[in-house]
Amino acid sequence: MDMSVVQAAVPKFIAGFELTVWMSFIGIIGSVLVGLVCSLIQYFKVPIVSKVIACYVEISRNTPLLIQLFFLYYAFPVIGWKMSAETCGFLGLTFLGGSYMAEAFSGGFTGIASTQIDAGKAIGMNRLQLARYVIFPQGLSLSMPALAANVIFLIKETSIFSVIAIPELTNTALDLIGIYYRSNEYLLMLVIAYAIILIPLSIILTILERRVRYGSFGN
């Protein structure tokens, strides 16, 4: 283990670290928004649209992110829609994550006590009001364990971005190994970089999950 090799590679790993965090953040936000909309549509069984959403969820969850990225990066330019690698990564992560988040939210929403829904209807709430004041607050607390697991999963999935030459952490490590043949140093730095992201985040999400665990009512 040559520490001078590690020290020389630190700036490149910092750049890859920042890109990984940024793309993870944007992809997760997009996934949560897509998942929330999809789950509400499925919960209220909106005609036609709910079936389209069900197809999207099945396709997204049952195809690898690698294939989705290849499709976005190589197939779309054929029809004249050329995107940057970063845009493809963001769209791919959102497409994949949206389906997982939709299932997480759906699990939480269906776990709400029926008496809560009946009470909301009894006082004259419409669908939008039910979603805002009854379903979403309680469903969020019930969905929290699955949402937290999905956040960790999506961050780890950013390592796939290396196949379309996005210079995130994994791509940075592979490039340096290919140039300098110092696998031990660069793989150790890669592991440490992901640990810096995932371990504190995992602790924070566990604490958050415990704090919202008692947010459901009527059970």
C-alpha positions as CSV (number, residue, x, y, z in Angstrom):
1,M,0.0,0.0,0.0
2,D,1.6,3.2,-1.3
3,M,0.2,6.2,0.5
4,S,1.7,8.6,-2.1
5,V,-0.5,7.0,-4.7
6,V,-3.5,7.5,-2.5
7,Q,-2.6,11.1,-1.8
8,A,-2.2,11.9,-5.5
9,A,-5.6,10.4,-6.4
10,V,-7.5,12.3,-3.7
11,P,-8.5,15.3,-6.0
12,K,-10.0,12.9,-8.6
13,F,-11.9,10.9,-6.0
14,I,-13.2,14.1,-4.5
15,A,-14.6,15.2,-7.9
16,G,-16.1,11.7,-8.4
17,F,-17.5,11.8,-4.8
18,E,-19.2,15.2,-5.5
19,L,-20.7,14.0,-8.7
20,T,-22.0,10.8,-7.1
21,V,-23.6,12.7,-4.3
22,W,-25.2,15.2,-6.7
23,M,-26.6,12.7,-9.1
24,S,-27.8,10.5,-6.3
25,F,-29.6,13.5,-4.7
26,I,-31.3,14.6,-8.0
27,G,-32.2,11.0,-8.9
28,I,-33.7,10.3,-5.5
29,I,-35.7,13.5,-5.5
30,G,-37.0,12.6,-8.9
31,S,-37.8,9.0,-7.8
32,V,-39.7,10.1,-4.8
33,L,-41.9,12.5,-6.8
34,V,-42.5,10.0,-9.6
35,G,-43.2,7.3,-7.0
36,L,-45.6,9.4,-5.0
37,V,-47.7,10.4,-8.0
38,C,-47.8,6.8,-9.3
39,S,-48.8,5.4,-6.0
40,L,-51.6,7.9,-5.5
41,I,-52.9,7.2,-9.0
42,Q,-52.9,3.4,-8.2
43,Y,-54.4,3.9,-4.8
44,F,-57.4,5.8,-6.2
45,K,-57.5,3.5,-9.2
46,V,-57.7,6.2,-11.8
47,P,-59.2,4.7,-15.0
48,I,-56.7,3.7,-17.7
49,V,-53.8,5.7,-16.1
50,S,-53.5,3.3,-13.2
51,K,-53.0,0.4,-15.7
52,V,-50.4,2.4,-17.5
53,I,-48.6,3.0,-14.2
54,A,-48.8,-0.7,-13.3
55,C,-47.1,-1.5,-16.6
56,Y,-44.4,1.1,-16.0
57,V,-43.7,-0.3,-12.5
58,E,-43.4,-3.9,-13.8
59,I,-41.2,-2.9,-16.7
60,S,-38.9,-0.7,-14.6
61,R,-38.6,-3.2,-11.7
62,N,-37.9,-6.2,-13.9
63,T,-35.2,-4.7,-16.2
64,P,-31.7,-3.9,-15.0
65,L,-30.5,-0.3,-14.7
66,L,-27.6,-1.2,-17.1
67,I,-30.1,-2.0,-19.9
68,Q,-32.1,1.1,-19.2
69,L,-29.0,3.3,-19.4
70,F,-27.9,1.6,-22.6
71,F,-31.3,2.3,-24.1
72,L,-31.3,6.0,-23.1
73,Y,-27.7,6.5,-24.2
74,Y,-27.5,4.5,-27.4
75,A,-31.0,4.0,-28.7
76,F,-32.5,7.5,-28.3
77,P,-29.8,9.2,-30.5
78,V,-31.0,7.0,-33.3
79,I,-34.4,8.7,-33.3
80,G,-32.7,12.1,-32.9
81,W,-32.9,12.6,-29.2
82,K,-29.3,12.9,-28.0
83,M,-28.7,13.5,-24.3
84,S,-25.6,13.9,-22.2
85,A,-24.3,11.0,-20.1
86,E,-25.3,12.9,-16.9
87,T,-28.9,13.4,-18.2
88,C,-29.2,9.7,-19.1
89,G,-27.9,8.8,-15.6
90,F,-30.5,11.0,-14.0
91,L,-33.3,9.8,-16.1
92,G,-32.3,6.2,-15.7
93,L,-32.1,6.5,-11.9
94,T,-35.4,8.3,-11.8
95,F,-37.1,5.7,-14.0
96,L,-35.8,2.8,-11.9
97,G,-36.2,4.5,-8.6
98,G,-39.7,5.8,-9.3
99,S,-41.1,2.3,-9.6
100,Y,-39.5,1.2,-6.3
101,M,-40.7,4.3,-4.5
102,A,-44.2,3.8,-6.0
103,E,-44.3,0.3,-4.5
104,A,-43.0,1.6,-1.1
105,F,-45.6,4.4,-1.0
106,S,-48.4,1.9,-2.1
107,G,-47.4,-0.4,0.7
108,G,-47.8,2.4,3.2
109,F,-51.0,3.7,1.8
110,T,-52.7,0.3,1.9
111,G,-51.6,-0.1,5.5
112,I,-53.7,2.9,6.6
113,A,-56.7,1.9,8.8
114,S,-59.9,1.9,6.8
115,T,-61.6,3.8,9.7
116,Q,-59.4,6.8,8.9
117,I,-60.5,6.8,5.3
118,D,-64.2,6.4,6.3
119,A,-63.9,9.2,8.8
120,G,-62.5,11.5,6.2
121,K,-65.3,10.7,3.8
122,A,-67.8,11.1,6.5
123,I,-66.8,14.7,7.1
124,G,-67.0,15.4,3.3
125,M,-63.4,15.3,2.2
126,N,-62.8,14.8,-1.5
127,R,-60.0,12.7,-3.0
128,L,-57.5,15.5,-3.0
129,Q,-58.2,16.4,0.7
130,L,-58.1,12.7,1.7
131,A,-54.7,12.4,0.0
132,R,-53.3,15.5,1.6
133,Y,-54.6,15.2,5.2
134,V,-55.2,11.5,5.7
135,I,-53.4,9.2,3.3
136,F,-50.1,10.9,2.7
137,P,-49.2,11.8,6.3
138,Q,-50.0,8.4,7.7
139,G,-48.8,6.5,4.6
140,L,-45.4,8.3,4.7
141,S,-44.7,7.0,8.2
142,L,-45.7,3.4,7.2
143,S,-43.6,3.7,4.1
144,M,-40.5,5.0,5.8
145,P,-38.6,1.7,6.2
146,A,-39.0,0.8,2.5
147,L,-38.2,4.4,1.4
148,A,-35.0,4.4,3.4
149,A,-33.9,1.0,1.9
150,N,-34.7,2.4,-1.6
151,V,-32.5,5.5,-1.0
152,I,-29.5,3.3,0.0
153,F,-30.2,1.0,-3.0
154,L,-30.3,3.9,-5.5
155,I,-27.1,5.4,-4.3
156,K,-25.3,2.1,-4.8
157,E,-26.9,1.8,-8.2
158,T,-25.0,5.0,-9.3
159,S,-21.9,2.7,-9.7
160,I,-23.6,1.5,-12.9
161,F,-23.1,4.9,-14.4
162,S,-19.5,4.0,-15.2
163,V,-20.8,2.1,-18.3
164,I,-21.7,5.4,-20.0
165,A,-18.5,7.1,-18.9
166,I,-20.0,9.3,-16.2
167,P,-16.9,10.2,-14.0
168,E,-18.5,9.2,-10.7
169,L,-16.6,7.2,-8.0
170,T,-16.6,3.8,-9.7
171,N,-15.6,5.2,-13.1
172,T,-12.8,7.2,-11.4
173,A,-11.4,4.1,-9.7
174,L,-11.5,2.0,-12.8
175,D,-9.9,4.7,-14.9
176,L,-7.0,5.1,-12.4
177,I,-6.5,1.4,-12.2
178,G,-6.4,1.1,-16.0
179,I,-3.7,3.9,-16.1
180,Y,-1.5,3.1,-13.1
181,Y,-2.3,-0.5,-12.3
182,R,-2.6,0.2,-8.5
183,S,-5.8,-1.8,-7.7
184,N,-5.3,-2.1,-4.0
185,E,-5.0,1.7,-3.3
186,Y,-7.8,2.8,-5.7
187,L,-10.3,0.0,-4.6
188,L,-9.6,0.9,-1.0
189,M,-10.4,4.5,-1.7
190,L,-13.5,3.5,-3.6
191,V,-14.8,1.5,-0.6
192,I,-14.0,4.3,1.8
193,A,-15.7,6.9,-0.4
194,Y,-18.9,4.9,-0.5
195,A,-18.7,4.2,3.2
196,I,-18.5,7.9,3.9
197,I,-21.7,8.4,1.9
198,L,-23.7,5.4,3.0
199,I,-22.9,4.8,6.7
200,P,-23.8,8.3,8.0
201,L,-26.9,8.3,5.7
202,S,-27.9,4.8,6.9
203,I,-27.7,6.0,10.6
204,I,-29.7,9.2,9.8
205,L,-32.4,7.2,8.0
206,T,-32.6,4.7,10.9
207,I,-33.1,7.6,13.4
208,L,-35.7,9.2,11.1
209,E,-37.5,5.9,10.7
210,R,-37.7,5.5,14.5
211,R,-39.0,9.0,14.9
212,V,-41.9,8.6,12.4
213,R,-42.7,5.0,13.4
214,Y,-45.6,6.3,15.7
215,G,-47.1,8.5,13.1
216,S,-50.0,6.1,12.1
217,F,-53.4,6.3,13.7
218,G,-56.5,4.1,14.2
219,N,-54.6,0.8,14.4
